[in-house]
Amino acid sequence: MIQLEETGPGRLALRGSLDFSTARAGHQAGLACFLRGGVRDWTIDCSGLDSANSAAVAVLLDWLAAVNRAGGHLRFEGLPERVRAIAEISEVGELLETGV
């Protein structure tokens, strides 16, 4: 199960497992938050992710692209080591670390 909770203006907390079974729901939940309007700059705290795989990296990258297309900025905090490792292997680690 994946949860994306708004913890303040422009702040979200990602909790649970973001993998192949939850990626679609997580992806859609994030897009719904970003497209709601009013907030352009976002920070997502990922420290509550219990487990993640390459699907998580794909979701995070797509969120970056969606926010960027909307003219906003997105950055991630507390990326779990597993997500960082997958991102480094995929040569997108710096993008996840710095955001857009």
Secondary structure, DSSP 4 states (H G I P E B T S, - for coil): -EEEEEEETTEEEEEEEESTTTHHHHHHHHHHHHHTSS--EEEEEEEEEEEE-HHHHHHHHHHHHHHHHTT-EEEEES--HHHHHHHHHTT-HHHHHH--
